[in-house]
């Protein structure tokens, strides 16, 4: 499945907005980095984003 450049840019903007919101809510940046690394590792191992993540109440 090909991803268009505008889709990548849109996802990047949304991620940046989410990260800023979390930082403004006093979530330490080191925590955010850890979360991103953990999810990146999971995605790398699975080869995809688990659709079940959106259904879990973390």
Jmol script that loads the backbone (N, CA, C; Angstrom):
load data "model"
ATOM      1  N   UNK A   1       0.834  -1.177   0.000  1.00  0.00           N
ATOM      2  CA  UNK A   1       0.000   0.000   0.000  1.00  0.00           C
ATOM      3  C   UNK A   1       0.880   1.242   0.000  1.00  0.00           C
ATOM      4  N   UNK A   2       0.723   2.059  -0.993  1.00  0.00           N
ATOM      5  CA  UNK A   2       1.508   3.281  -1.103  1.00  0.00           C
ATOM      6  C   UNK A   2       0.921   4.366  -0.204  1.00  0.00           C
ATOM      7  N   UNK A   3       1.798   5.089   0.434  1.00  0.00           N
ATOM      8  CA  UNK A   3       1.377   6.187   1.292  1.00  0.00           C
ATOM      9  C   UNK A   3       1.774   7.488   0.609  1.00  0.00           C
ATOM     10  N   UNK A   4       0.815   8.366   0.488  1.00  0.00           N
ATOM     11  CA  UNK A   4       1.089   9.644  -0.160  1.00  0.00           C
ATOM     12  C   UNK A   4       1.771  10.589   0.819  1.00  0.00           C
ATOM     13  N   UNK A   5       2.567  11.495   0.270  1.00  0.00           N
ATOM     14  CA  UNK A   5       3.328  12.438   1.080  1.00  0.00           C
ATOM     15  C   UNK A   5       2.417  13.252   1.983  1.00  0.00           C
ATOM     16  N   UNK A   6       1.263  13.673   1.489  1.00  0.00           N
ATOM     17  CA  UNK A   6       0.375  14.480   2.328  1.00  0.00           C
ATOM     18  C   UNK A   6      -0.166  13.678   3.513  1.00  0.00           C
ATOM     19  N   UNK A   7      -0.331  12.359   3.365  1.00  0.00           N
ATOM     20  CA  UNK A   7      -0.766  11.522   4.476  1.00  0.00           C
ATOM     21  C   UNK A   7       0.307  11.445   5.553  1.00  0.00           C
ATOM     22  N   UNK A   8       1.550  11.364   5.127  1.00  0.00           N
ATOM     23  CA  UNK A   8       2.675  11.326   6.064  1.00  0.00           C
ATOM     24  C   UNK A   8       2.761  12.654   6.808  1.00  0.00           C
ATOM     25  N   UNK A   9       2.649  13.749   6.065  1.00  0.00           N
ATOM     26  CA  UNK A   9       2.724  15.067   6.684  1.00  0.00           C
ATOM     27  C   UNK A   9       1.576  15.284   7.667  1.00  0.00           C
ATOM     28  N   UNK A  10       0.390  14.834   7.321  1.00  0.00           N
ATOM     29  CA  UNK A  10      -0.765  14.971   8.201  1.00  0.00           C
ATOM     30  C   UNK A  10      -0.565  14.159   9.487  1.00  0.00           C
ATOM     31  N   UNK A  11      -0.065  12.951   9.344  1.00  0.00           N
ATOM     32  CA  UNK A  11       0.196  12.114  10.520  1.00  0.00           C
ATOM     33  C   UNK A  11       1.269  12.755  11.399  1.00  0.00           C
ATOM     34  N   UNK A  12       2.272  13.339  10.774  1.00  0.00           N
ATOM     35  CA  UNK A  12       3.338  13.997  11.527  1.00  0.00           C
ATOM     36  C   UNK A  12       2.790  15.176  12.323  1.00  0.00           C
ATOM     37  N   UNK A  13       1.946  15.981  11.698  1.00  0.00           N
ATOM     38  CA  UNK A  13       1.345  17.131  12.380  1.00  0.00           C
ATOM     39  C   UNK A  13       0.485  16.667  13.550  1.00  0.00           C
ATOM     40  N   UNK A  14      -0.327  15.628  13.329  1.00  0.00           N
ATOM     41  CA  UNK A  14      -1.183  15.115  14.402  1.00  0.00           C
ATOM     42  C   UNK A  14      -0.365  14.561  15.558  1.00  0.00           C
ATOM     43  N   UNK A  15       0.717  13.862  15.253  1.00  0.00           N
ATOM     44  CA  UNK A  15       1.583  13.334  16.306  1.00  0.00           C
ATOM     45  C   UNK A  15       2.240  14.473  17.079  1.00  0.00           C
ATOM     46  N   UNK A  16       2.720  15.478  16.364  1.00  0.00           N
ATOM     47  CA  UNK A  16       3.336  16.626  17.023  1.00  0.00           C
ATOM     48  C   UNK A  16       2.339  17.320  17.945  1.00  0.00           C
ATOM     49  N   UNK A  17       1.107  17.492  17.478  1.00  0.00           N
ATOM     50  CA  UNK A  17       0.075  18.126  18.302  1.00  0.00           C
ATOM     51  C   UNK A  17      -0.191  17.304  19.556  1.00  0.00           C
ATOM     52  N   UNK A  18      -0.273  15.991  19.406  1.00  0.00           N
ATOM     53  CA  UNK A  18      -0.508  15.117  20.548  1.00  0.00           C
ATOM     54  C   UNK A  18       0.641  15.218  21.547  1.00  0.00           C
ATOM     55  N   UNK A  19       1.877  15.217  21.043  1.00  0.00           N
ATOM     56  CA  UNK A  19       3.036  15.313  21.926  1.00  0.00           C
ATOM     57  C   UNK A  19       3.041  16.635  22.689  1.00  0.00           C
ATOM     58  N   UNK A  20       2.715  17.727  22.009  1.00  0.00           N
ATOM     59  CA  UNK A  20       2.657  19.032  22.667  1.00  0.00           C
ATOM     60  C   UNK A  20       1.585  19.031  23.743  1.00  0.00           C
ATOM     61  N   UNK A  21       0.417  18.468  23.438  1.00  0.00           N
ATOM     62  CA  UNK A  21      -0.671  18.388  24.424  1.00  0.00           C
ATOM     63  C   UNK A  21      -0.212  17.622  25.668  1.00  0.00           C
ATOM     64  N   UNK A  22       0.481  16.518  25.457  1.00  0.00           N
ATOM     65  CA  UNK A  22       0.937  15.714  26.584  1.00  0.00           C
ATOM     66  C   UNK A  22       1.952  16.480  27.414  1.00  0.00           C
ATOM     67  N   UNK A  23       2.876  17.150  26.743  1.00  0.00           N
ATOM     68  CA  UNK A  23       3.893  17.932  27.453  1.00  0.00           C
ATOM     69  C   UNK A  23       3.245  19.082  28.214  1.00  0.00           C
ATOM     70  N   UNK A  24       2.233  19.718  27.620  1.00  0.00           N
ATOM     71  CA  UNK A  24       1.522  20.798  28.303  1.00  0.00           C
ATOM     72  C   UNK A  24       0.742  20.280  29.513  1.00  0.00           C
ATOM     73  N   UNK A  25       0.391  19.001  29.512  1.00  0.00           N
ATOM     74  CA  UNK A  25      -0.298  18.382  30.635  1.00  0.00           C
ATOM     75  C   UNK A  25       0.685  17.764  31.628  1.00  0.00           C
ATOM     76  N   UNK A  26       1.928  18.241  31.551  1.00  0.00           N
ATOM     77  CA  UNK A  26       2.989  17.873  32.500  1.00  0.00           C
ATOM     78  C   UNK A  26       3.441  16.419  32.420  1.00  0.00           C
ATOM     79  N   UNK A  27       3.260  15.785  31.271  1.00  0.00           N
ATOM     80  CA  UNK A  27       3.847  14.461  31.066  1.00  0.00           C
ATOM     81  C   UNK A  27       5.315  14.697  30.701  1.00  0.00           C
ATOM     82  N   UNK A  28       6.253  14.153  31.460  1.00  0.00           N
ATOM     83  CA  UNK A  28       7.670  14.391  31.165  1.00  0.00           C
ATOM     84  C   UNK A  28       8.058  13.879  29.775  1.00  0.00           C
ATOM     85  N   UNK A  29       8.904  14.637  29.134  1.00  0.00           N
ATOM     86  CA  UNK A  29       9.349  14.266  27.798  1.00  0.00           C
ATOM     87  C   UNK A  29      10.019  12.899  27.783  1.00  0.00           C
ATOM     88  N   UNK A  30      10.729  12.573  28.861  1.00  0.00           N
ATOM     89  CA  UNK A  30      11.389  11.268  28.912  1.00  0.00           C
ATOM     90  C   UNK A  30      10.347  10.142  28.877  1.00  0.00           C
ATOM     91  N   UNK A  31       9.184  10.360  29.465  1.00  0.00           N
ATOM     92  CA  UNK A  31       8.103   9.373  29.421  1.00  0.00           C
ATOM     93  C   UNK A  31       7.580   9.240  28.001  1.00  0.00           C
ATOM     94  N   UNK A  32       7.394  10.369  27.321  1.00  0.00           N
ATOM     95  CA  UNK A  32       6.903  10.341  25.940  1.00  0.00           C
ATOM     96  C   UNK A  32       7.886   9.626  25.020  1.00  0.00           C
ATOM     97  N   UNK A  33       9.158   9.892  25.202  1.00  0.00           N
ATOM     98  CA  UNK A  33      10.184   9.225  24.392  1.00  0.00           C
ATOM     99  C   UNK A  33      10.137   7.722  24.631  1.00  0.00           C
ATOM    100  N   UNK A  34      10.005   7.316  25.883  1.00  0.00           N
ATOM    101  CA  UNK A  34       9.924   5.892  26.211  1.00  0.00           C
ATOM    102  C   UNK A  34       8.723   5.229  25.557  1.00  0.00           C
ATOM    103  N   UNK A  35       7.570   5.900  25.613  1.00  0.00           N
ATOM    104  CA  UNK A  35       6.374   5.355  24.976  1.00  0.00           C
ATOM    105  C   UNK A  35       6.560   5.197  23.472  1.00  0.00           C
ATOM    106  N   UNK A  36       7.099   6.223  22.846  1.00  0.00           N
ATOM    107  CA  UNK A  36       7.323   6.157  21.396  1.00  0.00           C
ATOM    108  C   UNK A  36       8.286   5.029  21.033  1.00  0.00           C
ATOM    109  N   UNK A  37       9.334   4.868  21.826  1.00  0.00           N
ATOM    110  CA  UNK A  37      10.292   3.787  21.557  1.00  0.00           C
ATOM    111  C   UNK A  37       9.640   2.412  21.718  1.00  0.00           C
ATOM    112  N   UNK A  38       8.845   2.261  22.783  1.00  0.00           N
ATOM    113  CA  UNK A  38       8.167   0.979  23.011  1.00  0.00           C
ATOM    114  C   UNK A  38       7.224   0.644  21.860  1.00  0.00           C
ATOM    115  N   UNK A  39       6.434   1.630  21.437  1.00  0.00           N
ATOM    116  CA  UNK A  39       5.506   1.383  20.329  1.00  0.00           C
ATOM    117  C   UNK A  39       6.260   1.127  19.027  1.00  0.00           C
ATOM    118  N   UNK A  40       7.345   1.862  18.814  1.00  0.00           N
ATOM    119  CA  UNK A  40       8.142   1.635  17.601  1.00  0.00           C
ATOM    120  C   UNK A  40       8.703   0.212  17.592  1.00  0.00           C
ATOM    121  N   UNK A  41       9.173  -0.248  18.749  1.00  0.00           N
ATOM    122  CA  UNK A  41       9.684  -1.622  18.847  1.00  0.00           C
ATOM    123  C   UNK A  41       8.581  -2.637  18.555  1.00  0.00           C
ATOM    124  N   UNK A  42       7.398  -2.407  19.145  1.00  0.00           N
ATOM    125  CA  UNK A  42       6.268  -3.312  18.907  1.00  0.00           C
ATOM    126  C   UNK A  42       5.896  -3.366  17.431  1.00  0.00           C
ATOM    127  N   UNK A  43       5.825  -2.209  16.812  1.00  0.00           N
ATOM    128  CA  UNK A  43       5.458  -2.144  15.385  1.00  0.00           C
ATOM    129  C   UNK A  43       6.521  -2.825  14.538  1.00  0.00           C
ATOM    130  N   UNK A  44       7.784  -2.614  14.882  1.00  0.00           N
ATOM    131  CA  UNK A  44       8.871  -3.248  14.132  1.00  0.00           C
ATOM    132  C   UNK A  44       8.785  -4.769  14.239  1.00  0.00           C
ATOM    133  N   UNK A  45       8.496  -5.280  15.434  1.00  0.00           N
ATOM    134  CA  UNK A  45       8.399  -6.728  15.630  1.00  0.00           C
ATOM    135  C   UNK A  45       7.171  -7.308  14.939  1.00  0.00           C
ATOM    136  N   UNK A  46       6.028  -6.640  15.089  1.00  0.00           N
ATOM    137  CA  UNK A  46       4.787  -7.141  14.493  1.00  0.00           C
ATOM    138  C   UNK A  46       4.751  -6.937  12.981  1.00  0.00           C
ATOM    139  N   UNK A  47       5.347  -5.845  12.532  1.00  0.00           N
ATOM    140  CA  UNK A  47       5.286  -5.493  11.119  1.00  0.00           C
ATOM    141  C   UNK A  47       4.040  -4.701  10.777  1.00  0.00           C
ATOM    142  N   UNK A  48       3.265  -4.320  11.796  1.00  0.00           N
ATOM    143  CA  UNK A  48       2.053  -3.522  11.587  1.00  0.00           C
ATOM    144  C   UNK A  48       1.621  -2.911  12.918  1.00  0.00           C
ATOM    145  N   UNK A  49       0.670  -1.985  12.841  1.00  0.00           N
ATOM    146  CA  UNK A  49       0.080  -1.400  14.044  1.00  0.00           C
ATOM    147  C   UNK A  49      -1.115  -2.250  14.426  1.00  0.00           C
ATOM    148  N   UNK A  50      -1.091  -2.764  15.628  1.00  0.00           N
ATOM    149  CA  UNK A  50      -2.191  -3.600  16.104  1.00  0.00           C
ATOM    150  C   UNK A  50      -3.470  -2.775  16.197  1.00  0.00           C
ATOM    151  N   UNK A  51      -4.499  -3.205  15.517  1.00  0.00           N
ATOM    152  CA  UNK A  51      -5.785  -2.497  15.566  1.00  0.00           C
ATOM    153  C   UNK A  51      -6.458  -2.671  16.924  1.00  0.00           C
ATOM    154  N   UNK A  52      -5.984  -3.618  17.711  1.00  0.00           N
ATOM    155  CA  UNK A  52      -6.520  -3.847  19.048  1.00  0.00           C
ATOM    156  C   UNK A  52      -6.091  -2.740  20.013  1.00  0.00           C
ATOM    157  N   UNK A  53      -4.988  -2.041  19.744  1.00  0.00           N
ATOM    158  CA  UNK A  53      -4.528  -0.992  20.640  1.00  0.00           C
ATOM    159  C   UNK A  53      -5.608   0.058  20.835  1.00  0.00           C
ATOM    160  N   UNK A  54      -6.335   0.377  19.783  1.00  0.00           N
ATOM    161  CA  UNK A  54      -7.371   1.392  19.866  1.00  0.00           C
ATOM    162  C   UNK A  54      -8.561   0.958  20.711  1.00  0.00           C
ATOM    163  N   UNK A  55      -8.677  -0.318  20.986  1.00  0.00           N
ATOM    164  CA  UNK A  55      -9.796  -0.843  21.766  1.00  0.00           C
ATOM    165  C   UNK A  55      -9.466  -1.011  23.234  1.00  0.00           C
ATOM    166  N   UNK A  56      -8.177  -0.945  23.567  1.00  0.00           N
ATOM    167  CA  UNK A  56      -7.759  -1.129  24.960  1.00  0.00           C
ATOM    168  C   UNK A  56      -7.898   0.175  25.714  1.00  0.00           C
ATOM    169  N   UNK A  57      -8.266   0.093  26.948  1.00  0.00           N
ATOM    170  CA  UNK A  57      -8.262   1.255  27.844  1.00  0.00           C
ATOM    171  C   UNK A  57      -6.978   1.211  28.633  1.00  0.00           C
ATOM    172  N   UNK A  58      -5.974   1.875  28.137  1.00  0.00           N
ATOM    173  CA  UNK A  58      -4.650   1.867  28.781  1.00  0.00           C
ATOM    174  C   UNK A  58      -4.603   2.874  29.880  1.00  0.00           C
TER     175      UNK A  58
END
end "model"
wireframe off; spacefill off
backbone 0.3
color backbone group
